[in-house]
Amino acid sequence: MYPIEIVAPMKSELTEIGFEEMLTADEVNTTLTGKGTVLVVINSVCGCAAGTCRPGVIMAINNASKTPTKLVTSFAGFDIEAVQKVREYLLPYPPSSPCIALFKDGELASMVERHQIEGRPANVIAQHLIAEFNKYC
């Protein structure tokens, strides 16, 4: 488990723009089974992927004409219970952090795995997310 001093600034990048934290399995169950669209970001300390994931997500939210009904996040290596439960909803995709998932009416609609984030600039991630928002939101 990572120390809060490392995780807190990375969590705040998303919570400051309106993401709600999912910290328990019950919160995950309640959030991901409801109506509407839910964007889930499994946040991470990984500099090679998370360093562009968070900025890409922020760009997408700030520049999209359509956005998900709800924005939520859990932190890999810190919010252990919640991340484990989210990963159950992401099957058959293997565990990946960071990753970005879009749910629509309780079903996984779109998934962006770490290997699709790593090495890509934030604006490319944002463009992909905006296209997914336009399709599902």
FIDREN-363990 format. One line per 3 residues: number of its first residue (from 1); their letters; for each residue x, y, z of C-alpha. Coordinates in Angstrom, 3 decimals. Layout:
% residues N
NUM> A> X Y Z | ...
END
This chain:
% residues 137
1> MYP> 0.000 0.000 0.000 | 1.314 3.408 -0.968 | 1.677 6.162 1.662
4> IEI> -0.977 8.880 1.654 | 1.699 11.549 1.068 | 2.365 10.094 -2.375
7> VAP> -1.236 9.300 -3.294 | -3.042 12.434 -2.049 | -1.826 14.882 -4.736
10> MKS> -2.641 12.396 -7.510 | -6.101 11.742 -6.077 | -6.785 15.461 -5.862
13> ELT> -6.069 15.977 -9.571 | -9.330 14.136 -10.251 | -11.400 14.968 -7.169
16> EIG> -10.818 18.690 -7.712 | -12.655 18.486 -11.055 | -15.627 16.574 -9.661
19> FEE> -14.618 12.913 -9.442 | -16.018 11.110 -6.415 | -13.892 8.514 -4.695
22> MLT> -15.098 4.946 -4.393 | -13.430 3.510 -1.293 | -15.464 0.389 -0.529
25> ADE> -16.911 -2.562 -2.401 | -20.422 -1.404 -1.465 | -19.792 2.017 -3.025
28> VNT> -18.564 0.318 -6.195 | -21.622 -1.964 -6.354 | -24.022 0.932 -5.864
31> TLT> -22.272 3.187 -8.370 | -21.661 0.740 -11.197 | -25.085 -0.897 -11.246
34> GKG> -27.141 2.260 -11.597 | -28.702 3.995 -14.581 | -26.800 6.517 -16.635
37> TVL> -23.177 6.697 -17.655 | -20.298 6.360 -15.215 | -16.656 7.107 -15.995
40> VVI> -14.316 5.110 -13.749 | -10.646 5.970 -13.500 | -8.414 3.514 -11.693
43> NSV> -5.725 5.967 -10.692 | -2.093 4.978 -10.236 | 1.323 6.256 -9.231
46> CGC> 2.882 4.872 -12.427 | 4.595 7.826 -14.065 | 4.853 6.224 -17.494
49> AAG> 1.063 5.856 -17.857 | -0.677 7.728 -15.033 | 1.299 10.839 -15.918
52> TCR> -0.757 11.152 -19.106 | -3.911 9.356 -17.927 | -5.030 12.000 -15.443
55> PGV> -4.315 14.962 -17.758 | -6.031 13.145 -20.643 | -9.132 12.491 -18.561
58> IMA> -9.188 16.096 -17.360 | -8.870 17.411 -20.944 | -11.707 15.152 -22.064
61> INN> -14.044 16.243 -19.257 | -13.236 19.910 -19.806 | -13.619 19.822 -23.604
64> ASK> -16.398 17.336 -24.338 | -19.886 18.464 -25.299 | -21.277 15.244 -23.801
67> TPT> -19.925 13.879 -20.529 | -20.805 10.932 -18.284 | -23.527 11.317 -15.681
70> KLV> -21.102 10.389 -12.904 | -17.314 10.588 -12.517 | -15.661 8.200 -10.048
73> TSF> -12.180 7.053 -9.143 | -10.322 4.567 -6.980 | -6.574 4.361 -6.468
76> AGF> -4.648 1.160 -7.233 | -2.369 0.147 -4.391 | -4.285 2.318 -1.941
79> DIE> -8.075 1.866 -2.187 | -7.590 -1.903 -2.148 | -11.177 -3.052 -1.489
82> AVQ> -12.729 -0.733 -4.054 | -10.186 -1.462 -6.791 | -10.603 -5.202 -6.297
85> KVR> -14.380 -4.845 -6.700 | -14.082 -2.563 -9.757 | -11.826 -5.138 -11.395
88> EYL> -14.594 -7.723 -11.040 | -16.845 -5.444 -13.103 | -14.090 -5.029 -15.702
91> LPY> -13.774 -8.735 -16.499 | -12.738 -10.194 -18.906 | -10.121 -7.432 -18.992
94> PPS> -7.090 -8.238 -16.822 | -6.116 -5.922 -13.939 | -4.649 -2.739 -15.343
97> SPC> -3.638 0.466 -13.636 | -4.149 3.075 -14.581 | -7.202 2.344 -16.673
100> IAL> -10.368 4.128 -17.708 | -13.768 2.476 -18.042 | -17.113 3.829 -19.174
103> FKD> -20.271 2.114 -17.935 | -23.724 2.679 -19.372 | -26.760 1.537 -17.415
106> GEL> -24.693 -0.898 -15.378 | -22.840 -2.455 -18.329 | -19.231 -1.947 -19.364
109> ASM> -19.389 0.061 -22.590 | -15.771 1.073 -23.151 | -12.391 0.189 -21.669
112> VER> -8.998 1.853 -21.974 | -6.253 -0.341 -20.582 | -2.817 0.737 -19.382
115> HQI> -1.147 -0.408 -22.614 | -3.503 1.951 -24.507 | -2.476 4.850 -22.236
118> EGR> 1.249 4.287 -21.857 | 3.305 6.219 -24.389 | 0.362 8.252 -25.666
121> PAN> 0.114 11.996 -25.081 | -2.738 13.328 -22.960 | -4.467 14.961 -25.943
124> VIA> -4.700 11.607 -27.763 | -6.238 10.001 -24.680 | -8.656 12.928 -24.415
127> QHL> -9.692 12.655 -28.067 | -10.395 8.953 -27.655 | -12.473 9.564 -24.516
130> IAE> -14.451 12.365 -26.140 | -15.318 10.007 -29.021 | -16.500 7.422 -26.485
133> FNK> -18.544 10.041 -24.620 | -20.196 11.050 -27.896 | -21.041 7.405 -28.578
136> YC> -22.394 6.429 -25.142 | -23.396 9.582 -23.209
END
